[in-house]
Amino acid sequence: MLRYSLKRLLQGLVTVFFIATATFFAMHSVPGDPLASDKALTERIRANLEAKYGLDQPLMTQYGIFLGNLVQGDFGISYTQENRRVNDIIREHFPVSATLGILAIAFAGLGGVLWGALTALYRNRLPDVLIMLAVILGISVPSFVFAALGQLLLVQLNGALGFSVLPVAGWGTVAHMLVPSLVLGLGTMAYLTRLMRSSMLEIVGSDFVRTAKSKGLSARRIFTHHQLRNAILPVVTVLGPAIAAITTGGFVVEMVFAIPGLGRYFVQAVQQLDYTVIMGTTVFYGAFLVFMVIVVDLLYGWIDPRVRLE
C-alpha cells in the first residue's frame, strides 16, 4: 500500500509539472500586454516594472524563474492588484469557494445516491420516470440558468411574503450558502443519479444478492450491506474529480450570487490578462484535482476489500 501511494504521488507531481508547463507557455502565447492597463507609463517606469516581474528576460529564463518559484510555493505578485501576492489571493478566497463546493458536493452526493437507488428499486414505475426526467433537465441545463432562475424565485418569494426568507446574493451566513450550493450541485447530482441507477440495476440481479435472499436476510440488510455498498463504487470513481470540479469550478455561480470566492478573481484575471494570477490559480486547481484523484484511488481498497492496489 505504501509503495502504491508513493508511486501515485510521484505520478501526481509529474502531472502537475506538465500542467504548470502547459499553462506557462499557453499564457505567453496569448497576444496582449499585461502592463497595458497601467496608465501614463513612461519608458523608465515600464522598464522598472518589466524588470520587477521578469518580463525583460528571455522566455526560457522566465520559465526557469517560474519553475523555481513554483517549487518554493510562490506564485508571484499580481500584475493588476497593487502589492498583492497570488498566494494571498488563493489563501483568502479559496476557503470561500471550498465551503461552497463542500456543501454542493454533499448535496449532490447524498441526492445522487438516494435518487439513483430509488430509481433502481422502482424501475419503470412512476418514481423512476419522474426522477429520470429531472435528471435529464439537471444534466442539460447549464448552472448559470439555474442560478438566474434561483435568484428570480427568491425575489418573487421574498416579495410575496413581505420579508426575506433567504438572501438573493452575498456571503457570510448559512442562509447565503443554501441556494448557491444547491444550484452548483444540481448538475453533479443529476449525473451521479444516473450513474447510481445503472450500477444498482447491475447489482440487483447478481448472484450474491440472490444468495443473500435465499439465506433469509431482510430486504433492508441486503440493500445496505450488499447492493448499496457494491453499487456505490462507480460513484466514488467520479466523486474525486467531481469534488475538485465543484470546489474550484463554480465561477459563474460565484459571479451571479456575488460570492467573494477564488473563481471571481480568476475571471477578473482573464479579463485583465493578469499572467501570475491566471497561472497561479490554474496550477493550484490542477494540483487540487490530481490530489483528489489520488485520494479516490486510495479509498478504493477501503470501500471494497476485493480491490488490491498494486
matplotlib code that plots the C-alpha trace (Angstrom):
import matplotlib.pyplot as plt

x = [0.0, 2.8, 4.6, 1.5, 0.8, 4.3, 4.0, 0.7, 2.1, 5.1, 2.8, 0.7, 3.8, 4.7, 1.2, 1.3, 4.6, 3.1, 0.1, 2.4, 4.5, 1.5, -0.1, 3.1, 3.7, 0.0, -0.2, 2.9, 1.5, -1.7, -1.4, -1.6, 0.5, 0.0, 1.1, -1.2, -3.8, -1.4, -2.0, 0.6, 3.6, 6.9, 9.6, 11.6, 8.6, 7.8, 11.4, 11.3, 8.0, 9.3, 12.5, 10.5, 8.2, 11.0, 9.3, 12.5, 14.1, 14.1, 11.1, 13.1, 14.7, 11.2, 10.2, 13.1, 12.2, 8.6, 9.5, 12.0, 9.3, 6.8, 9.0, 9.1, 5.3, 5.5, 3.1, 4.3, 2.8, -0.4, 0.2, -3.1, -3.6, -1.1, 1.4, -0.8, 0.7, -1.2, -0.6, -2.6, -5.4, -5.7, -5.3, -8.0, -10.6, -10.2, -11.8, -15.0, -15.0, -14.2, -17.1, -19.5, -18.1, -18.3, -21.9, -22.7, -20.9, -22.6, -26.0, -25.0, -23.5, -26.4, -29.0, -27.4, -27.1, -30.6, -32.4, -30.3, -31.1, -34.8, -35.0, -33.4, -35.8, -38.9, -37.6, -40.1, -42.6, -43.8, -40.9, -38.4, -39.9, -40.2, -36.7, -35.1, -37.0, -35.5, -32.1, -32.3, -33.1, -30.3, -27.7, -28.9, -29.5, -26.3, -25.7, -26.0, -29.6, -30.4, -28.6, -30.7, -33.9, -33.0, -32.5, -35.7, -37.7, -36.1, -37.0, -40.6, -40.9, -39.4, -41.7, -44.8, -44.1, -43.0, -39.8, -36.5, -36.7, -33.3, -30.8, -30.7, -26.9, -23.9, -21.9, -21.4, -24.1, -25.5, -28.6, -26.4, -24.9, -28.0, -29.3, -25.8, -24.7, -28.0, -27.6, -23.9, -24.6, -27.6, -25.7, -23.4, -26.3, -28.1, -25.1, -24.5, -28.1, -27.9, -24.6, -26.0, -29.1, -27.1, -24.9, -27.8, -29.6, -26.4, -26.2, -29.9, -29.7, -26.3, -25.6, -24.5, -27.8, -29.8, -27.7, -28.4, -32.1, -32.0, -30.4, -33.4, -31.7, -34.0, -34.5, -33.0, -29.8, -29.5, -29.9, -27.4, -24.8, -24.8, -26.5, -25.6, -22.0, -21.2, -23.2, -21.5, -18.1, -18.6, -19.9, -16.8, -14.7, -16.1, -16.6, -13.0, -12.9, -16.4, -15.3, -12.4, -14.6, -17.3, -14.9, -12.9, -15.3, -18.2, -17.1, -20.4, -22.4, -20.0, -20.4, -24.2, -24.6, -21.8, -19.8, -16.2, -14.6, -11.5, -13.5, -14.4, -10.7, -9.8, -12.4, -11.2, -7.6, -8.5, -10.3, -7.2, -4.6, -3.0, -0.5, 0.6, -3.0, -4.1, -1.1, -1.1, -4.8, -4.6, -1.7, -3.4, -6.7, -4.8, -2.8, -6.1, -7.7, -4.7, -4.8, -8.5, -8.0, -5.2, -7.4, -10.2, -7.8, -6.6, -10.2, -11.0, -9.3, -11.2, -14.6, -14.1, -11.6, -11.6, -9.7, -6.0, -3.7, -0.5]
y = [0.0, 2.4, 1.7, 2.2, 5.5, 6.8, 5.8, 7.6, 10.7, 10.7, 10.4, 13.3, 15.5, 14.8, 15.7, 19.0, 19.8, 19.3, 21.4, 24.2, 24.0, 24.0, 26.9, 29.0, 28.6, 29.0, 32.3, 33.7, 32.8, 34.8, 38.2, 41.3, 43.3, 42.5, 46.1, 47.8, 48.5, 50.8, 54.5, 57.1, 54.7, 56.3, 54.3, 54.3, 53.1, 50.5, 49.2, 49.0, 47.1, 44.7, 44.1, 43.6, 41.0, 39.5, 40.4, 41.8, 38.3, 35.7, 33.3, 30.3, 32.4, 33.4, 29.8, 28.8, 31.6, 30.4, 26.8, 27.9, 30.0, 27.2, 24.7, 27.1, 27.5, 31.1, 32.0, 35.6, 39.1, 40.1, 42.5, 44.4, 44.3, 46.5, 44.8, 41.7, 38.2, 35.4, 33.2, 35.7, 35.8, 32.0, 31.8, 34.4, 33.4, 29.7, 28.8, 30.6, 28.5, 25.4, 25.9, 26.4, 23.4, 21.1, 22.0, 21.5, 18.1, 16.9, 17.8, 16.2, 13.0, 12.3, 13.2, 11.2, 8.0, 8.4, 9.1, 6.6, 3.8, 4.8, 4.7, 1.3, -0.1, 1.4, 0.7, 1.7, 3.0, 6.5, 7.5, 6.2, 8.2, 11.4, 11.3, 10.5, 13.4, 15.7, 14.1, 14.9, 18.5, 18.7, 17.4, 19.5, 22.9, 25.0, 26.1, 29.8, 29.2, 27.5, 30.4, 33.0, 31.1, 30.6, 34.3, 35.1, 32.6, 34.1, 37.6, 36.5, 34.6, 37.4, 39.9, 37.8, 37.1, 40.6, 39.6, 38.0, 34.2, 33.7, 36.4, 36.8, 37.4, 37.9, 35.8, 35.4, 33.3, 29.8, 31.3, 32.9, 29.4, 27.3, 28.4, 28.8, 25.4, 23.8, 25.4, 24.4, 20.8, 20.1, 19.1, 16.7, 15.3, 14.5, 12.8, 10.8, 9.7, 8.3, 6.5, 5.1, 3.8, 1.9, 0.5, -0.6, -2.3, -4.4, -5.4, -6.2, -9.3, -10.5, -13.9, -12.7, -10.8, -13.9, -15.9, -13.3, -13.5, -17.3, -17.1, -15.1, -11.8, -8.8, -6.5, -3.6, -5.6, -6.8, -3.2, -1.5, -4.3, -5.8, -3.7, -0.2, -0.8, -2.5, -0.1, 2.9, 2.1, 3.7, 6.8, 7.0, 6.8, 10.1, 11.7, 12.8, 14.8, 16.0, 17.4, 19.2, 20.5, 21.8, 23.2, 25.1, 25.4, 27.5, 30.6, 31.5, 30.8, 32.9, 35.8, 35.6, 35.4, 37.9, 35.4, 36.5, 33.2, 32.4, 31.9, 35.6, 36.6, 34.1, 35.6, 39.1, 37.9, 36.5, 39.8, 41.9, 39.5, 39.1, 36.4, 35.5, 35.2, 33.0, 30.7, 30.5, 29.6, 27.2, 25.3, 25.3, 24.0, 21.3, 20.2, 20.0, 17.9, 15.5, 15.2, 14.3, 11.6, 10.1, 10.1, 8.3, 5.7, 5.0, 4.9, 2.0, -0.6, 0.6, 0.5, -2.8, -5.2, -7.2, -4.4, -4.9, -1.9, -2.8]
z = [0.0, 0.9, -2.4, -4.4, -2.5, -3.2, -6.9, -7.3, -5.5, -7.9, -10.9, -9.5, -9.2, -12.8, -13.9, -12.0, -13.7, -17.1, -16.1, -15.0, -18.1, -20.5, -18.6, -18.7, -22.5, -23.3, -21.4, -23.0, -26.5, -25.9, -27.7, -25.5, -23.0, -19.3, -18.4, -21.0, -18.3, -16.5, -17.5, -18.4, -18.2, -19.0, -20.6, -17.3, -15.2, -17.8, -17.7, -13.9, -14.0, -16.6, -14.5, -11.4, -13.0, -15.1, -18.4, -19.8, -19.7, -22.5, -22.4, -21.2, -18.4, -17.4, -17.4, -15.2, -12.8, -12.8, -12.0, -9.3, -7.6, -8.1, -6.3, -3.3, -3.4, -4.6, -7.4, -7.7, -7.5, -9.3, -12.2, -11.7, -7.9, -6.3, -3.9, -3.6, -3.9, -5.7, -2.7, -0.6, -3.1, -3.0, 0.8, 1.4, -1.2, -1.8, 1.6, 0.4, -2.8, -0.9, 1.6, -1.3, -3.0, 0.0, 0.6, -3.1, -3.2, 0.0, -1.6, -4.9, -3.4, -1.0, -3.5, -6.3, -4.2, -2.8, -6.1, -8.0, -5.6, -5.7, -9.5, -9.5, -6.9, -8.7, -12.2, -15.0, -12.4, -11.7, -9.3, -11.8, -14.6, -12.7, -11.2, -14.6, -16.2, -13.5, -14.2, -17.9, -17.0, -14.5, -17.0, -19.9, -18.3, -17.5, -14.0, -14.8, -15.9, -12.6, -10.8, -12.6, -12.0, -8.4, -7.9, -9.7, -7.5, -4.3, -5.4, -6.1, -2.8, -0.7, -2.3, -1.9, 1.8, 2.6, 4.2, 3.2, 3.6, 2.0, 0.7, -3.0, -3.1, -0.9, 1.6, 5.3, 6.8, 6.3, 4.7, 2.0, 1.2, 0.7, -2.7, -4.4, -3.2, -4.3, -7.8, -8.0, -7.1, -9.3, -12.4, -10.5, -8.6, -11.8, -13.2, -10.1, -10.0, -13.5, -12.7, -9.4, -11.2, -13.8, -11.1, -8.9, -11.8, -12.4, -8.7, -8.2, -10.4, -9.3, -7.8, -4.3, -4.0, -4.8, -2.3, 0.4, -0.3, -0.1, 3.3, 4.6, 5.1, 5.4, 2.4, 4.4, 5.2, 1.6, 0.4, 2.8, 3.1, -0.4, -3.0, -1.9, -1.0, -4.3, -6.4, -5.0, -6.3, -9.7, -8.0, -5.8, -9.0, -10.3, -6.9, -6.6, -9.9, -9.1, -5.8, -7.4, -10.2, -8.0, -5.4, -7.9, -10.9, -9.5, -11.4, -12.9, -9.7, -7.7, -10.1, -10.2, -6.4, -5.7, -3.7, -3.0, -4.0, -5.9, -9.1, -9.4, -9.2, -11.9, -14.2, -13.5, -14.1, -17.5, -18.4, -17.3, -18.7, -15.2, -16.0, -12.5, -11.1, -14.1, -13.9, -10.1, -9.9, -12.8, -11.3, -7.9, -9.4, -11.3, -8.2, -6.3, -8.9, -9.1, -5.3, -5.2, -7.9, -5.8, -2.7, -4.5, -5.8, -2.2, -0.9, -3.3, -1.1, 1.9, 0.3, -1.4, 0.1, -3.1, -4.8, -4.5, -5.1, -6.9]

ax = plt.figure().add_subplot(projection="3d")
ax.plot(x, y, z, "-o")
ax.set_aspect("equal")
plt.show()
